[in-house]
C-alpha cells in the first residue's frame, strides 16, 4: 500500500509551504517551526516506509510509475504529471527528505529570534517540494519544473537577508547563471522530443537502446542532446565555466548552504546525467568533455580553497571541487560511483556546513578563520563531529569519503585515463590540506579572536542548543558508516551499485570503464598512493598552521603573486566582468537605454505630447470670449460648407 502511494510524500512540504507562506505571519514561532518540521518528517517517513517495502521486491520489479493526470497534449506531444520510483530516485528522495529534515531541525536553533521566520520555513518547505518533484519525475519536462523550482527557491533563500546588498547581488548572480545553463537544458529536451517523439524516461531509453545499439563513432544527435543537457548541469551543479555563483551564495543562512548548496540542489545536475545514463553511455565525446570539465573544476576549486579565510567560502569551494569528482566519475562511465559519492558527500558536507554554522553562532557571526582558534574546549560536540566530517572529506580509511573517492579514482584509472587519475590524486592531496587547515585554524592552537562581544553576558563561546548539535551527531554517524554501502572489490561487494543496477539497465555496456579489468593488487597500490598524497597534505597543513605558522607567512610573502592570484580566485570574476558583464552593460546603456528607450520610445511619447500641447496652445485662442469673434467663426464655417456643396460636392 505504501509503494502504491509513495508520491504523496511530495504533498506534505507543499502544504507546509502554503500554510506558512500565506498565514505564517500570524503564527507564533513554535507553530511555524512545528508545522514546517512535521511536514518534512512525514515526507521522510513515507520515503523510509517505501524503501523498506521497495527492497522486498524482486530486482526486475523495482520500477514503479504512478500517473496522476495528463498535463500537456498537443498533436503528438503528450506530457504527463507522473512519477517514477526506482533505485536511483529512491536513493535521492531519501537523501532529500532525510538530510532536509535534519536541517529543518537545525534551523530551529540557528534562526531563532531572526525576522522573517515564517518566510524562511515556507521557502525551505517549498524547496523540499520542488526537489522531490525533480527526483521523482518520470519525464524530462516535469523534471524541468522541479529544476526551475529549486532555482527559484535558491534565489529566495540566498537573498533571504534582502536588506544586505551582497545577499541581493548573490541571489541575482545565482539566478542569472543558472538560467544560462537552463537554456541548454531546455533545448536538449526539445531535441529529445524531436528525435524520440517522447520526453518520458522509459520510452526514450527504450528507443535509444534500439536505435543506437552500437556505440557511435561520430558526434551525432546523441552528442548534441547530451552536451546540451550537460550545459544545464554545469549551471546547477557549479562546474566550469558557470561555477562562480556558488561561493557568493554563502550570503544566505548557513542551513541553506548545507541543504541547497552542499547536499541536494547542486547535485541535481549529477542526478540528471545519471538518470540519462542510456544517452550518455552512447555519447563518448560528451563523456570525455564531462570528465575533463569535472577534473578541471575539482582542481581549480581545490586550489582556491587552500587560501580562503572565510570558513564558509572554504567549504563552498570544497563543494565545487567534490562535484567535479562526481562529474569525473560520470565522464569515465562510472555512473554508480558518481551517485555513491553524491550520497556520501551529502552527509559529510552537510555536517561540515552545519558545524561551521555552530562555530559562527558561538562566535557571534564571526566567519574569519584567522579570528578563531582554540575552540576545541568550548565546542566539544562541534569539534568532534566536524573532525569526522573532515576525515570523511579527506578520504581517511573507514570514513565514507574514502570508499566513494577511491571508487571514482579507481574507475578513472581502469578506464585508461591515467592523466585524469593523476589530477584526481593531486586534488585528494589538496582536499586533505585545505580541510585540515580549516580545522587547525578553527579549533586548535591559540585563541586569536580579537572581537569583543559587547553586550553579551559571557564572551566565551558556548555550544549551541540541542537542535543544532543533534543533527551534527546524526550526520557524523552517517559520515562514518555510509561508505560501507560501496566496498571496493578487494574488500567485499558493492551493495549500492548492485541496488542501482535496475536504474541503469538501458545503459550501453561497452564503455571503457566497464570493459577494462585490473588485478586487486593494482587497485590496492593505487589506493595507497592516494592515501600517501592525502597524508602529505594533512602533514603540510599541520606544519604550516600548528607546528610552525611562520613558514606559511613566509611562503605567502615569497610567492605573493601566486598567493594573491589564489586569493582573488584566478581573477575569474574580473575576467567575466571585463569580457561579458561590462560590454553587455555598456551596450544596454548606450543602445538599449539611451538610444532605444530614451530617444526612440520616450522621444515618441514625449514628442507626441509636446505636439499636442503646442497645437492646443494655438486652438485655445479660439476661445477668446468675444461674441464678434465667435460670429466670425460661425460665418466662416457656414461659408466653407456652402463652398463644399456648390463647388466640390458632385
C-alpha positions in Angstrom: 0.0 0.0 0.0 2.8 2.4 0.8 4.5 1.8 -2.5 1.3 2.5 -4.4 1.1 5.9 -2.8 4.7 6.9 -2.4 4.1 10.0 -4.4 2.1 11.6 -1.6 5.4 12.5 0.1 5.8 15.5 -2.2 2.5 17.0 -1.0 3.4 17.4 2.7 6.1 20.1 2.2 3.9 21.8 -0.4 1.2 22.0 2.2 3.6 23.4 4.8 4.9 26.0 2.4 1.4 27.1 1.5 0.2 27.4 5.1 3.3 29.2 6.4 3.6 31.3 3.3 0.0 32.6 3.5 -0.8 32.5 7.2 2.6 32.3 8.9 2.8 36.0 9.7 0.0 35.4 12.2 1.5 32.3 13.8 4.0 32.3 16.8 7.4 30.9 16.0 6.8 27.5 17.7 3.8 26.8 15.5 5.7 27.8 12.3 8.6 25.5 13.3 6.4 22.6 14.3 4.4 22.8 11.1 7.4 23.0 8.8 9.4 20.3 10.5 6.5 17.9 10.8 5.7 18.2 7.1 9.2 17.2 6.1 9.2 14.5 8.8 6.1 13.0 7.2 7.8 13.0 3.8 10.8 11.3 5.2 8.6 8.7 7.0 6.8 7.9 3.7 10.1 7.6 1.9 11.5 5.3 4.6 8.5 3.0 4.6 8.6 3.0 0.8 12.2 1.9 0.9 11.6 -1.0 3.3 8.8 -2.2 1.0 10.8 -1.5 -2.1 13.8 -3.7 -1.2 11.5 -6.7 -0.7 10.5 -6.6 -4.4 12.4 -8.7 -6.9 15.0 -6.7 -8.8 13.1 -6.8 -12.1 10.0 -5.2 -10.4 11.8 -2.2 -8.9 10.5 0.2 -11.4 7.2 1.7 -10.2 5.4 4.5 -12.0 2.3 6.4 -10.9 0.3 8.6 -13.3 -1.7 11.5 -11.9 -3.0 13.3 -14.9 -2.2 14.5 -18.5 -0.6 17.9 -18.3 0.0 18.9 -21.9 -1.4 17.3 -25.0 -0.8 19.0 -28.4 -0.7 17.0 -31.6 1.6 14.0 -31.0 3.2 15.7 -28.0 2.0 14.4 -24.6 3.5 15.3 -21.2 2.0 13.8 -18.1 2.3 14.5 -14.4 3.5 11.1 -13.3 6.2 9.9 -11.0 8.9 7.1 -11.2 10.2 5.2 -8.2 13.3 3.2 -9.0 16.6 2.6 -7.1 18.1 5.9 -8.3 15.1 8.0 -7.3 14.8 6.0 -4.1 18.3 6.9 -3.0 17.8 10.6 -4.0 14.5 11.0 -2.2 15.9 9.5 1.0 18.7 12.0 0.9 16.5 15.0 0.1 13.9 14.3 2.8 16.3 12.8 5.4 19.0 15.5 5.2 16.3 18.1 4.7 14.6 17.0 7.9 17.8 17.3 9.9 18.5 20.7 8.5 14.9 21.8 9.4 15.7 20.7 13.0 19.0 22.6 12.9 17.2 25.7 11.7 15.1 25.8 14.9 18.2 26.9 16.8 20.0 28.8 14.1 17.1 31.0 13.0 15.7 31.6 16.5 14.9 35.2 17.1 15.5 36.3 13.5 13.0 38.3 11.4 11.3 36.6 8.5 11.0 33.3 10.5 7.8 32.2 8.7 9.2 33.2 5.3 12.3 31.2 5.8 10.5 28.0 6.7 8.0 28.5 3.9 10.9 28.8 1.4 12.6 25.7 2.9 9.4 23.6 2.6 8.9 24.8 -0.9 12.4 23.7 -1.8 11.9 20.2 -0.4 8.7 20.0 -2.6 10.5 21.2 -5.7 13.5 18.9 -5.2 11.1 16.0 -4.6 9.4 16.7 -7.9 12.8 16.9 -9.7 14.0 13.5 -8.5 10.6 11.6 -8.7 9.5 13.0 -12.1 9.2 10.3 -14.8 9.8 12.6 -17.7 12.2 15.4 -18.7 9.6 18.2 -18.8 8.3 17.5 -15.3 11.9 17.3 -14.1 12.4 20.7 -15.6 9.6 22.1 -13.5 11.4 20.9 -10.3 14.7 22.1 -11.9 13.4 25.6 -12.2 11.6 25.4 -8.9 14.7 24.7 -6.9 16.4 27.5 -8.8 13.7 29.9 -7.6 13.9 28.6 -4.0 17.7 29.0 -4.2 17.2 32.6 -5.3 14.8 33.3 -2.5 17.0 31.7 0.2 20.3 33.1 -0.9 18.7 36.6 -0.8 16.9 35.9 2.4 18.7 38.8 4.1 17.5 41.1 1.3 18.4 44.2 3.3 22.1 43.3 2.7 23.2 44.4 -0.8 25.7 41.5 -1.0 22.9 39.0 -0.4 20.7 40.5 -3.1 23.6 40.6 -5.6 24.5 37.0 -4.8 20.9 35.9 -5.4 20.7 37.6 -8.7 24.1 36.2 -9.8 22.9 32.7 -8.9 19.6 33.2 -10.7 21.1 34.5 -13.9 23.9 32.0 -14.2 21.5 29.1 -13.6 19.2 30.5 -16.3 22.1 30.5 -18.8 22.6 26.8 -18.2 18.9 26.1 -18.3 18.6 27.4 -21.8 20.9 24.5 -22.9 18.9 22.0 -20.8 15.6 23.1 -22.4 16.9 22.9 -25.9 18.2 19.5 -25.1 14.7 18.4 -24.0 13.2 19.8 -27.3 15.8 17.8 -29.2 14.9 14.7 -27.3 11.3 15.0 -28.3 12.3 15.8 -31.9 14.4 12.6 -32.0 12.4 10.1 -30.0 8.9 11.7 -30.0 8.6 11.5 -26.3 10.1 13.0 -23.1 9.2 10.1 -20.9 12.3 8.5 -19.5 11.5 4.8 -20.1 10.1 5.4 -23.6 13.2 7.4 -24.6 15.6 4.9 -23.0 13.9 2.0 -24.8 14.1 3.9 -28.1 17.7 4.8 -27.7 18.7 1.2 -26.8 17.0 0.1 -30.0 18.2 2.8 -32.4 21.7 3.1 -31.0 22.6 -0.5 -30.2 26.2 0.2 -31.2 28.5 2.9 -29.7 28.6 5.9 -32.2 31.9 7.0 -33.6 30.8 10.5 -34.6 29.3 13.4 -32.8 25.7 13.0 -33.8 22.3 13.7 -32.4 23.0 11.9 -29.1 26.2 14.0 -28.7 24.2 17.2 -29.2 21.4 16.1 -26.8 23.9 15.1 -24.0 26.1 18.1 -24.4 23.1 20.5 -24.2 21.8 18.7 -21.1 25.3 18.9 -19.6 25.3 22.7 -20.1 22.3 22.8 -17.8 24.2 20.6 -15.3 27.2 23.0 -15.3 24.9 25.8 -14.1 23.0 23.8 -11.5 26.0 21.8 -10.2 28.5 24.7 -10.3 31.0 23.5 -12.9 33.4 25.4 -15.1 32.5 27.9 -16.5 29.2 28.5 -14.6 30.5 27.8 -11.1 31.1 31.4 -9.9 27.7 31.8 -8.3 28.2 29.1 -5.6 30.8 30.9 -3.4 28.7 34.1 -3.4 25.7 32.0 -2.4 27.2 31.7 1.1 25.5 35.1 1.8 22.4 33.1 2.7 21.8 31.5 6.1 24.1 28.6 6.9 21.4 25.9 7.0 20.6 27.0 3.4 24.2 26.5 2.4 24.1 23.0 3.9 20.8 21.9 2.3 20.8 23.6 -1.1 24.5 24.2 -1.8 26.0 21.0 -0.4 23.6 18.2 -0.1 20.8 18.5 -2.6 20.3 21.2 -5.2 23.8 21.3 -6.5 23.7 17.5 -7.0 20.7 17.9 -9.3 23.0 18.0 -12.4 24.8 14.8 -11.3 21.4 13.1 -10.8 20.1 14.3 -14.2 23.1 12.9 -16.0 23.0 9.6 -14.1 19.3 9.4 -14.9 20.2 9.9 -18.5 22.9 7.2 -18.5 21.5 5.3 -21.5 22.0 8.5 -23.5 25.4 9.4 -22.1 26.8 5.9 -22.3 26.4 6.1 -26.1 28.0 9.6 -26.5 31.7 9.1 -25.8 32.7 12.6 -27.0 30.4 14.1 -24.4 31.6 11.8 -21.7 35.2 12.9 -22.4 34.2 16.6 -22.2 32.4 15.9 -18.9 35.4 14.1 -17.4 37.8 17.0 -18.4 35.4 19.7 -17.1 34.9 17.7 -13.9 38.5 17.2 -13.0 39.4 20.8 -14.1 36.7 22.2 -11.8 37.9 19.9 -9.0 41.5 21.1 -9.3 40.6 24.8 -9.8 38.3 24.9 -6.8 40.6 22.9 -4.5 43.5 25.4 -5.2 41.3 28.4 -4.4 40.1 26.7 -1.2 43.6 26.4 0.2 43.9 30.2 0.8 40.4 31.3 1.7 39.9 32.9 5.1 36.1 32.7 5.4 35.1 29.3 6.9 32.0 29.0 4.6 33.9 30.0 1.5 36.4 27.2 2.1 33.5 24.7 2.2 31.9 26.3 -0.8 34.9 25.8 -3.0 35.2 22.3 -1.5 31.7 21.6 -2.7 32.6 22.7 -6.2 35.6 20.5 -6.1 33.8 17.4 -4.9 31.1 18.0 -7.5 33.9 17.9 -10.0 34.8 14.4 -8.7 31.3 13.3 -9.3 31.4 14.5 -12.9 34.8 12.8 -13.4 33.1 9.5 -12.4 30.3 10.1 -14.9 32.8 11.1 -17.6 34.5 7.8 -17.4 31.2 5.9 -17.4 31.2 5.1 -13.7 27.6 6.3 -13.0 27.3 4.2 -9.9 30.5 5.6 -8.4 29.3 9.2 -9.1 26.0 8.5 -7.3 27.9 6.9 -4.4 30.0 10.0 -3.9 26.8 12.1 -4.2 25.4 10.1 -1.3 28.4 10.3 1.0 29.1 13.9 0.1 25.6 14.8 1.1 26.3 13.6 4.7 29.8 14.9 5.4 29.4 18.2 3.6 26.1 18.9 5.3 27.8 18.1 8.5 30.7 20.5 7.8 28.4 23.3 6.8 26.2 22.9 9.9 29.3 22.6 12.0 30.6 25.9 10.6 27.2 27.4 11.5 27.6 26.2 15.0 31.1 27.9 15.2 29.6 31.1 13.6 26.8 31.2 16.2 29.2 30.6 19.1 31.5 33.5 17.9 28.6 35.9 17.3 28.7 35.6 13.5 32.5 35.7 13.1 33.5 33.8 9.9 37.2 34.6 9.5 39.3 31.6 10.3 42.2 33.8 11.4 39.9 35.2 14.1 39.2 31.8 15.6 41.4 29.2 17.2 41.3 27.2 20.4 37.6 26.4 20.1 38.0 22.8 21.0 37.5 23.3 24.7 34.4 25.5 24.2 32.6 23.5 21.5 33.4 19.8 22.1 30.4 18.3 20.2 31.0 20.6 17.2 34.8 19.8 17.3 34.5 16.0 17.3 31.6 15.9 14.7 33.3 18.3 12.4 36.5 16.3 12.5 34.5 13.2 11.5 33.2 15.1 8.5 36.7 16.5 7.7 38.2 13.0 7.8 35.4 11.7 5.5 36.1 14.6 3.1 39.8 14.0 3.2 39.3 10.3 2.3 40.6 8.7 5.5 40.1 4.9 5.6 36.9 3.6 7.1 35.1 7.0 6.7 32.6 7.3 3.9 34.5 9.6 1.6 37.4 7.1 1.5 35.2 4.5 -0.2 33.4 6.8 -2.7 36.5 8.8 -3.7 38.6 5.6 -4.1 35.8 4.2 -6.3 36.0 7.2 -8.6 39.8 7.2 -8.9 39.9 3.5 -9.4 37.3 3.6 -12.2 39.1 6.5 -13.8 42.4 4.6 -13.9 40.7 1.4 -15.0 39.2 3.3 -17.9 42.7 4.1 -19.2 42.6 7.8 -18.1 45.9 7.9 -16.2 46.3 11.7 -16.6 42.8 12.3 -15.2 43.6 9.9 -12.4 46.8 11.7 -11.5 45.0 15.0 -11.4 42.4 13.4 -9.1 45.1 12.2 -6.8 46.5 15.8 -6.6 43.0 17.1 -5.8 42.9 14.5 -3.0 46.1 15.9 -1.5 44.8 19.5 -1.8 41.5 18.4 -0.2 43.3 16.9 2.8 45.3 20.1 3.1 42.5 22.7 3.0 40.1 20.8 5.3 42.9 20.2 7.8 43.9 23.9 7.6 40.3 24.8 8.4 40.1 22.5 11.4 43.5 23.6 12.7 42.7 27.3 12.4 39.3 27.0 13.9 39.8 24.5 16.8 43.5 24.1 17.5 46.3 26.4 18.5 45.9 29.7 20.5 42.8 31.8 20.6 43.2 34.5 18.1 39.8 36.2 18.3 40.1 39.9 18.9 36.4 40.6 18.6 34.8 41.9 21.8 31.3 40.7 22.0 29.9 43.8 23.6 26.5 43.3 25.3 27.0 39.6 25.7 26.9 38.4 29.3 29.7 35.9 28.7 32.2 36.5 25.9 33.3 32.8 25.9 32.0 30.7 23.0 29.3 28.2 24.0 27.9 25.1 22.4 24.6 25.9 20.7 21.3 24.3 21.7 20.4 20.6 21.2 18.5 21.4 18.0 21.9 22.4 16.5 24.1 19.6 18.0 21.7 16.7 17.4 21.8 16.9 13.6 25.6 17.1 13.8 25.8 13.9 15.8 23.4 12.0 13.4 25.3 13.3 10.3 28.6 12.3 11.8 27.3 8.8 12.2 26.3 8.6 8.5 29.6 10.2 7.5 31.4 7.3 9.2 29.1 4.4 8.1 27.6 5.3 4.7 30.8 4.2 2.9 30.2 0.6 3.8 27.4 0.5 1.2 30.0 0.6 -1.5 33.0 -1.6 -0.5 35.8 -2.0 -3.1 36.1 -5.2 -5.0 39.1 -6.4 -3.0 37.2 -5.9 0.3 33.7 -7.1 -0.4 30.6 -6.5 -2.5 29.4 -3.0 -3.6 25.8 -3.2 -2.4 25.0 0.3 -3.6 25.9 -0.4 -7.2 24.0 -3.7 -7.1 21.0 -1.9 -5.8 21.2 0.8 -8.5 21.6 -1.7 -11.3 17.9 -1.7 -12.4 18.1 2.1 -13.0 20.9 1.6 -15.5 19.5 -1.4 -17.3 19.3 0.5 -20.6 22.9 1.7 -20.2 25.3 0.8 -23.0 27.5 -1.9 -21.5 30.5 -1.4 -23.7 32.0 1.8 -22.3 35.7 1.6 -21.4 35.1 1.8 -17.6 33.2 -1.5 -17.7 35.5 -3.2 -20.2 38.9 -3.0 -18.5 39.8 -5.2 -15.6 42.8 -4.9 -13.4 44.1 -7.1 -10.5 43.1 -6.3 -7.0 46.7 -5.7 -6.2 46.8 -2.7 -8.6 43.7 -1.2 -7.0 45.3 -1.6 -3.6 48.5 0.1 -4.7 46.7 3.0 -6.3 44.6 3.4 -3.1 47.8 3.5 -1.0 49.3 6.1 -3.4 46.2 8.3 -2.9 46.4 7.9 0.8 50.0 8.8 0.9 49.3 12.1 -1.0 46.4 12.9 1.3 48.6 12.2 4.3 51.2 14.6 2.9 48.5 17.3 2.6 47.5 16.7 6.2 51.1 16.8 7.4 51.7 20.0 5.4 48.7 21.7 7.0 49.9 20.6 10.4 53.3 22.0 9.8 52.1 25.4 8.4 49.3 26.1 10.9 50.2 24.3 14.2 53.9 23.4 14.4 55.5 26.4 12.6 52.9 29.0 11.5 55.6 31.4 10.4 56.5 29.2 7.5 53.1 29.8 5.9 53.5 33.5 6.3 57.0 33.5 4.7 55.8 31.4 1.8 52.9 33.7 1.2 55.2 36.7 1.2 57.8 35.0 -1.0 55.2 33.8 -3.6 52.9 36.8 -3.1 51.9 36.8 -6.8 50.7 33.2 -6.6 49.0 33.8 -3.2 47.3 36.9 -4.5 46.2 35.0 -7.6 44.6 32.3 -5.5 43.1 34.7 -3.0 41.5 36.6 -6.0 40.2 33.3 -7.3 42.3 33.3 -10.5 40.5 36.6 -11.4 37.7 34.7 -13.0 35.0 37.2 -11.8 37.1 40.1 -13.0 37.6 38.4 -16.4 33.8 37.8 -16.7 33.2 41.4 -15.8 35.6 42.6 -18.4 34.7 40.2 -21.1 30.9 39.8 -20.7 29.3 41.9 -18.0 30.9 45.2 -18.8 30.3 45.1 -22.6 26.7 44.0 -22.1 26.1 46.8 -19.6 27.7 49.4 -21.9 25.7 48.0 -24.8 22.5 48.2 -22.7 23.2 51.7 -21.5 24.3 53.1 -24.9 21.9 51.4 -27.4 19.0 49.9 -25.5 18.6 52.6 -22.8 19.9 55.9 -24.1 19.3 55.0 -27.8 16.2 52.9 -28.0 14.4 53.7 -24.7 15.2 57.4 -24.2 15.5 58.6 -27.8 13.1 56.4 -29.7 10.4 55.2 -27.3 10.5 58.2 -24.8 11.0 60.5 -27.8 7.8 59.3 -29.5 5.8 59.6 -26.3 7.2 63.0 -25.2 7.2 64.2 -28.8 3.5 63.4 -29.3 2.7 65.1 -26.0 4.7 68.2 -27.0 3.0 68.3 -30.4 -0.5 68.1 -28.9 0.5 70.7 -26.2 1.7 73.1 -28.9 -1.4 72.6 -31.0 -3.7 73.1 -28.0 -2.0 76.4 -27.3 -3.0 77.6 -30.7 -6.5 76.1 -30.7 -7.3 77.6 -27.3 -7.0 81.1 -28.8 -10.4 80.5 -30.5 -12.0 80.6 -27.0 -11.4 84.4 -26.6 -14.7 85.4 -25.0 -15.6 87.9 -27.8 -19.0 87.4 -29.3 -18.0 89.1 -32.5 -15.1 86.6 -33.0 -17.5 83.7 -32.4 -19.9 85.1 -35.0 -17.0 85.4 -37.4 -16.0 81.7 -36.9 -19.7 80.7 -37.4 -19.9 82.7 -40.6 -16.6 81.3 -41.9 -17.8 77.8 -41.2 -21.1 78.3 -43.0 -19.2 79.7 -46.0 -16.9 76.6 -46.1 -20.0 74.3 -46.0 -21.7 76.2 -48.8 -18.4 76.2 -50.8 -18.2 72.4 -50.4 -21.7 71.7 -51.5 -21.7 74.0 -54.5 -18.2 73.7 -55.9 -16.8 70.4 -54.6 -19.6 68.0 -53.9 -20.9 66.3 -57.1 
